[in-house]
Amino acid sequence: MKVDIFTLKRQYEEIKDELKGPIENVMLSGGFILGEDVGLFEKEFAEYCGVKYGIGVNSGTDALFLACLACGIGQGDEVITPSYTYIATSLGISMAGARPVFVDTEEKTYCIDVTKLEKAITKKTRAILLVHLYGHPADMDPIMQIAKKHKLKVIEDCAQAHGALYKNKKVGSFGDAACFSFYPTKNLGAFGDGGMVITSSEEIKDRMSLLHDYGRKGRYEHIIKGYNSRLDTLQAAILRVKLKHLNEWNEKRRKNADLYTKLFKEAKLDMILPYEESYAKHIYHQYTVRVKNRAVLMEKLADKGVRTLIHYPIPIHLQECYKELGYKKRDFPVAEKCCEEIMSLPMYPELTEQEIRYVVEQFKTT
């Protein structure tokens, strides 16, 4: 048997008939840029997340960058963020002209370690940019308390957490702004790049509306120096169809994760399984395990048809592009340990029980 880490073919087969009409409508309308579906999807996704406004942009990275600008972050500012995540999180800070200040990871959830936040705050700190990593929510209540105490903005990176819950409330609805990616592999993915910033702040919404579309108020009236970062109408139309299925797909991911966990526990293998805090509803963008001798194990699994990936092999504080910040090995030991041990297993809603059982069986026999 061959089990891939991810596939979109099965999902497409499931919804292809639903997609035909919306795609054809966009093609026939000719409204490829900021067409009707963009505004409708912005409204629908904001409502889904429990906030007032959504502003579509062309990628999750641009969502992070423009959200920083919309929150007033710029040259000379510092933004606290985790070292263990995808590099787009810190690049959004850097693109805004600010300096990322890294903190370590919480060992069970792999989200930002809240106990380390206050030590990282300086006179230059303007915001906390946290990540709901792998689909597990960060611990928002203490983060918001710290931010309020120090008068900091909070930006949520929700690129891997569409529909995840913190204390029965959707992630993305806590901070001043939240950023989503609709990259094809996400829980809610487009047929190309796409992103969104959501907020309940009218001020941030108004600034985002200028920033993502050349800074213009009218067709040729430009209020600020803005950017060309707009969600394509075609992608918005596709995402509107997919949004209707998101809760169902997330529940299937959770069911698959439960089966993985049950089988691995029965096998009593030497590995650390994903963890779900009592306050959280994990939506398993990735199903990650921590193992010893990872490289050897991954190679043996590949020989048996099981494809796995590493998310992420190098913590951001040790990336060459950030060497000027002066971080060194062992500055953030949990993040570094995660990078050495974590591997992601096949995970998507259409994964079958037979495939999951096969994956676990190959672990048992390697």
Buried (B, 14 or more C-beta within 10 A) or exposed (E): EEBEBBBEEEBEEEBEEBBEEBBEBBEEEEBEEBBBBBBEBBEBBBEBBBBBBBBBBBBBBBBBBBBBBBBBBEEEBBBBBBBBBBBBBBBBBBBBEBBBBBBBBBBEBBBBBBEBBEEBBEEEBBBBBBBBBBBBBBBBEEBBEBBEEEEBBBBBBBBBBBBBBBEEBBBBBBBBBBBBBBBBBBBBBBBBBBBBBBBBBEEBBBBBBBBBBBBBEEEEEBEEEBBEBBBBBBBBBBBBBBBEBBEEBBEBBBBBBEBBBEBBEEEEBEBBBBBBBEEBBBBBBBBBBBBEEBEEBBEBBEEBEBBBBBBBEBBBBBBEEBEEBEBEEEBBEBBBBBBEBBBBBBBBBBBEEEBBBBBBBBBEEB
